[in-house]
Amino acid sequence: MSLRLQPVPKVPDETARVARASFPQGDIYIKMCDEWGTIFTDEDFIVLFSSLGQSAIAPWQLALVTIMQYVENLSDRQAADAVRSRID
């Protein structure tokens, strides 16, 4: 797998508005984003990838999903179901 460096995209304004409206008291992930901003970037993982081969999924996304999976104590299957079933 190879890594094509791409910037972490900004959360769309409408997505942020819907998330904040859905959780008026706050949510751990909204607070995490507000306080820390971008936690991981592709550059953090560059040494782990070859310069040749098929492009990999952005490693910063996989790292964040892994943290969220751990925080919520989800199995791999439960985490995949959660991603499919909700935006939060």
ZAMI-295175 format. One line per 3 residues: number of its first residue (from 0); their letters; for each residue x, y, z of N, C-alpha, C. Coordinates in pm, 1 decimal, padded with zeros to 6 digits. Example, Ala and Ser with C-alpha at 12.3 -4.5 7.8 and 13.67 -1.06 7.14 Angstrom:
<atoms>
0	as	01319.0/-00569.0/00780.0/01230.0/-00450.0/00780.0/01320.0/-00330.0/00780.0 ~ 01285.0/-00225.0/00708.0/01367.0/-00106.0/00714.0/01290.0/00003.0/00787.0 .
</atoms>
This chain:
<atoms>
0	msl	00083.8/-00117.4/00000.0/00000.0/00000.0/00000.0/00088.4/00123.9/00000.0 ~ 00042.0/00223.3/-00069.0/00112.5/00351.0/-00071.5/00022.8/00459.1/-00011.9 ~ 00082.0/00571.4/00015.5/00007.5/00680.6/00078.0/00019.2/00805.1/-00008.1 .
3	rlq	-00093.1/00856.9/-00050.7/-00097.8/00983.0/-00123.4/-00143.1/01088.8/-00022.2 ~ -00051.5/01175.4/00016.5/-00081.8/01274.3/00120.4/-00194.9/01366.5/00077.7 ~ -00294.1/01376.8/00164.1/-00406.7/01466.6/00140.8/-00438.2/01538.5/00271.3 .
6	pvp	-00477.0/01664.8/00263.0/-00511.8/01737.4/00386.1/-00639.9/01681.6/00447.8 ~ -00650.2/01693.7/00578.7/-00772.3/01653.6/00648.5/-00879.1/01756.9/00615.1 ~ -00992.3/01712.9/00559.6/-01094.4/01810.8/00520.6/-01164.1/01873.1/00641.5 .
9	kvp	-01209.3/01995.0/00624.3/-01286.1/02063.9/00728.0/-01424.0/01998.3/00736.8 ~ -01477.7/01989.9/00857.8/-01614.0/01939.2/00875.4/-01708.4/02039.3/00810.1 ~ -01794.7/01993.8/00719.0/-01887.9/02088.5/00655.0/-01973.7/02160.5/00759.0 .
12	det	-02000.3/02287.1/00734.3/-02078.1/02369.1/00828.4/-02213.8/02307.2/00860.0 ~ -02280.9/02254.4/00759.1/-02413.2/02194.7/00780.8/-02403.6/02069.3/00867.9 ~ -02299.4/01990.0/00849.3/-02279.0/01870.9/00932.6/-02256.2/01911.6/01077.5 .
15	arv	-02173.7/02013.2/01099.7/-02148.0/02063.0/01235.1/-02276.3/02115.8/01298.9 ~ -02356.3/02189.1/01221.3/-02482.1/02243.5/01273.2/-02577.5/02131.6/01314.1 ~ -02592.4/02030.2/01230.9/-02681.8/01917.8/01261.5/-02631.7/01841.6/01384.0 .
18	ara	-02501.6/01818.7/01392.0/-02445.6/01746.6/01506.5/-02469.1/01823.1/01636.7 ~ -02446.9/01953.1/01634.9/-02468.3/02034.5/01756.1/-02616.4/02041.0/01793.9 ~ -02704.6/02044.4/01693.7/-02848.3/02044.0/01721.6/-02892.6/01908.8/01777.6 .
21	sfp	-02829.7/01802.1/01732.4/-02864.4/01667.6/01779.3/-02816.7/01642.4/01921.9 ~ -02710.5/01711.0/01961.8/-02652.4/01692.4/02095.3/-02634.9/01827.7/02162.7 ~ -02745.7/01891.1/02204.6/-02735.0/02025.6/02263.3/-02649.9/02030.2/02390.9 .
24	qgd	-02642.8/01919.2/02464.8/-02560.0/01914.5/02585.2/-02415.1/01880.5/02552.5 ~ -02388.5/01854.0/02426.3/-02252.7/01819.4/02385.1/-02236.0/01670.2/02364.9 ~ -02123.3/01633.7/02314.0/-02089.3/01496.0/02281.5/-01937.8/01485.5/02288.5 .
27	iyi	-01886.0/01372.2/02327.4/-01741.2/01356.4/02344.3/-01665.3/01388.1/02216.1 ~ -01720.0/01349.8/02101.0/-01648.6/01370.1/01975.4/-01655.4/01515.4/01928.7 ~ -01766.1/01581.2/01954.9/-01776.3/01723.8/01923.2/-01678.5/01801.9/02010.4 .
30	kmc	-01675.4/01768.1/02139.7/-01582.3/01835.4/02231.3/-01437.8/01808.8/02190.9 ~ -01409.3/01685.3/02150.3/-01274.8/01648.6/02108.5/-01231.9/01733.3/01988.0 ~ -01320.4/01748.2/01892.5/-01291.5/01829.3/01773.4/-01275.0/01976.2/01810.4 .
33	dew	-01363.7/02026.9/01896.1/-01356.7/02167.3/01936.3/-01227.7/02199.0/02011.8 ~ -01186.3/02109.3/02099.8/-01070.5/02136.5/02184.9/-00938.0/02105.0/02118.1 ~ -00932.8/01996.6/02041.0/-00805.1/01952.7/01984.6/-00791.4/01978.6/01835.6 .
36	gti	-00902.3/01998.7/01766.0/-00893.5/02015.3/01620.8/-00847.8/01886.1/01555.9 ~ -00760.7/01896.9/01459.8/-00708.3/01779.2/01390.2/-00609.2/01707.2/01480.8 ~ -00634.4/01579.8/01504.9/-00546.9/01501.5/01592.7/-00437.3/01433.1/01512.4 .
39	ftd	-00475.2/01370.6/01402.5/-00381.2/01298.1/01317.1/-00385.0/01355.7/01176.3 ~ -00273.2/01348.2/01106.9/-00266.3/01383.0/00965.0/-00197.0/01268.1/00893.2 ~ -00208.1/01264.4/00762.2/-00140.2/01160.4/00685.3/00010.7/01162.0/00709.8 .
42	edf	00067.0/01281.3/00729.1/00211.0/01293.6/00750.5/00258.0/01216.5/00873.9 ~ 00169.6/01200.0/00972.7/00205.8/01125.9/01093.6/00236.2/00979.3/01064.6 ~ 00187.8/00928.2/00952.0/00198.1/00786.0/00921.2/00284.0/00756.3/00798.3 .
45	ivl	00345.6/00855.7/00740.4/00414.9/00840.7/00612.4/00523.4/00733.7/00616.0 ~ 00593.7/00719.0/00727.0/00703.0/00621.4/00733.7/00652.5/00476.9/00730.8 ~ 00524.0/00456.5/00751.1/00467.5/00321.9/00752.7/00426.0/00271.4/00614.5 .
48	fss	00436.5/00357.2/00511.8/00386.7/00323.0/00379.6/00496.9/00323.8/00274.9 ~ 00476.5/00240.5/00173.3/00565.0/00235.3/00057.6/00532.2/00351.0/-00036.1 ~ 00626.1/00382.2/-00123.5/00597.8/00483.5/-00225.6/00534.1/00419.6/-00348.4 .
51	lgq	00523.7/00288.0/-00350.4/00465.6/00214.4/-00462.2/00339.5/00141.5/-00417.9 ~ 00254.8/00111.3/-00513.3/00138.1/00029.0/-00483.3/00009.2/00107.5/-00478.5 ~ -00098.0/00032.7/-00454.2/-00231.6/00090.5/-00448.6/-00242.5/00186.7/-00331.4 .
54	sai	-00315.3/00293.4/-00353.1/-00333.3/00394.0/-00248.4/-00414.5/00337.2/-00132.8 ~ -00375.0/00368.9/-00011.7/-00442.9/00322.2/00108.8/-00551.6/00420.6/00150.2 ~ -00644.5/00373.9/00232.0/-00741.2/00463.1/00296.5/-00660.0/00556.1/00386.5 .
57	apw	-00704.3/00678.1/00399.4/-00631.0/00775.5/00480.6/-00608.0/00720.5/00622.0 ~ -00483.0/00705.8/00663.5/-00455.0/00648.1/00794.7/-00508.3/00731.2/00910.6 ~ -00520.7/00862.6/00894.2/-00576.1/00944.2/01003.1/-00720.4/00903.8/01030.7 .
60	qla	-00794.8/00864.2/00925.5/-00933.6/00820.3/00944.5/-00937.6/00689.7/01022.3 ~ -00850.6/00596.9/00985.3/-00847.3/00468.0/01055.3/-00807.2/00486.0/01201.7 ~ -00713.1/00575.3/01228.4/-00670.4/00600.0/01366.6/-00785.2/00657.3/01449.9 .
63	lvt	-00859.5/00752.8/01394.0/-00972.6/00810.7/01467.3/-01081.7/00707.3/01492.8 ~ -01112.6/00626.8/01392.2/-01214.9/00523.3/01410.0/-01170.8/00423.5/01517.1 ~ -01043.3/00389.8/01519.7/-00992.2/00297.2/01621.5/-01008.7/00355.0/01761.7 .
66	imq	-00980.6/00484.1/01778.7/-00998.5/00548.9/01908.8/-01146.2/00548.0/01948.3 ~ -01233.6/00582.6/01854.2/-01377.2/00583.8/01882.9/-01428.1/00444.1/01916.9 ~ -01377.5/00344.7/01846.8/-01415.6/00206.0/01873.7/-01373.8/00166.6/02015.2 .
69	yve	-01254.2/00205.0/02056.2/-01206.4/00173.9/02190.5/-01289.6/00245.3/02297.4 ~ -01314.9/00375.1/02276.5/-01390.9/00454.3/02374.4/-01529.3/00394.9/02396.3 ~ -01592.3/00347.7/02288.3/-01727.8/00293.7/02298.4/-01730.2/00142.7/02324.7 .
72	nls	-01610.8/00081.9/02337.6/-01598.2/-00060.7/02367.3/-01675.3/-00145.2/02265.0 ~ -01649.3/-00120.7/02137.3/-01719.3/-00190.6/02030.9/-01628.4/-00294.4/01965.0 ~ -01687.7/-00405.8/01926.7/-01615.3/-00503.3/01845.7/-01599.9/-00444.7/01705.5 .
75	drq	-01520.1/-00509.6/01621.9/-01504.8/-00462.3/01484.2/-01639.1/-00459.8/01411.9 ~ -01718.0/-00563.3/01429.3/-01848.9/-00571.4/01363.2/-01941.5/-00460.6/01414.0 ~ -01943.2/-00437.9/01546.0/-02027.1/-00332.0/01602.3/-01983.1/-00194.5/01552.5 .
78	aad	-01852.9/-00174.2/01540.9/-01802.0/-00045.2/01490.9/-01843.7/-00024.6/01345.2 ~ -01835.3/-00129.0/01264.4/-01877.5/-00118.0/01124.2/-02026.6/-00087.1/01115.4 ~ -02106.9/-00152.4/01199.4/-02251.0/-00124.7/01201.4/-02278.7/00019.1/01244.1 .
81	avr	-02204.1/00068.6/01342.0/-02223.9/00205.8/01390.7/-02193.1/00306.2/01280.2 ~ -02086.2/00281.1/01204.3/-02049.7/00371.9/01095.7/-02160.3/00374.2/00989.7 ~ -02215.7/00258.3/00960.9/-02320.3/00249.6/00858.7/-02450.3/00312.7/00902.1 .
84	sri	-02478.2/00311.6/01033.3/-02612.2/00347.3/01077.9/-02630.5/00487.6/01133.0 ~ -02519.8/00563.2/01154.2/-02539.7/00695.8/01212.3/-02428.6/00793.1/01174.1 ~ -02460.9/00920.0/01182.1/-02365.0/01023.9/01146.6/-02282.1/01068.5/01267.4 .
87	d	-02334.8/01049.6/01388.8/-02265.7/01099.5/01508.8/-02137.9/01022.9/01534.1 .
</atoms>
